[in-house]
Amino acid sequence: NTSDAMLGKVNATLSQERFKINTEKLSLSLNKQIIVSEYAYPSTDIIIGMFSFFNNEVEGYPLTPNGQKEWLIDFLSWCNEKSFIAGTFYFSPEFYVFIWAPMALFNIFGNAKPAFDAFNEF
C-alpha cells in the first residue's frame, strides 16, 4: 500500500511478497504479461526527505552496496523465471543526485556500484 509506505508503515519484506503475489494475480486477471517499471533498491539507509520510507530493508538484503546487488540479482532472477513478466526497467539508475543517490547504480563520480553487475547475470 503506497499510503502506508509514504507514512513509514512499511514492512519491506511483506511488501515484496505482496508485490509478487499481486503481480501474478494481475497478469492472470488481464491475461497479459506484466512489465515491471520504476523499481529500485537502496545501497544505504541514509535516504532523507520524501523517499525516506525506502530505509526499510527487505529481510536478507542489507542496505549496503552488496545488499543492493544481491537484491537485484534475486529480483531479476524471479522476474526471469516468471512467464507472466515481459520485462523490467530499473528506475533512474544514473540519477546519483542527493536524495536518490542510494537507489542509483552509479556513484557521484559516475562509476558503477556493485549492483550494476547484476545485469550481467541475464
GIHUGI-V571701 format. One line per field, one symbol per residue. ss: DSSP state (H for helix, E for strand, L for the rest). psi: psi as a letter, one per 30 degrees, with the letter a starting at -180 (. if undefined). A space follows every 10 residues. Layout:
ss=???
psi=???
This chain:
ss=LHHHHHLLLL LHHHHHHHHH HHHHHHHHHH LLLEEEEEEL LLLLLLLLHH HHHHHLLELL ELLLHHHHHH HHHHHHHHHH HLLLEEEEEE LLLLLLLHHH LLLLLELLLL LELHHHHHHH HL
psi=jeeeefggik jeeeeeeeee eeeeeeeeef hllkkjlhll klglghklbf gfffgjlkkf ilileeeeee eeeeeeeeee fjffjflljk khffihkcff efflglafgg kklefefeff f.
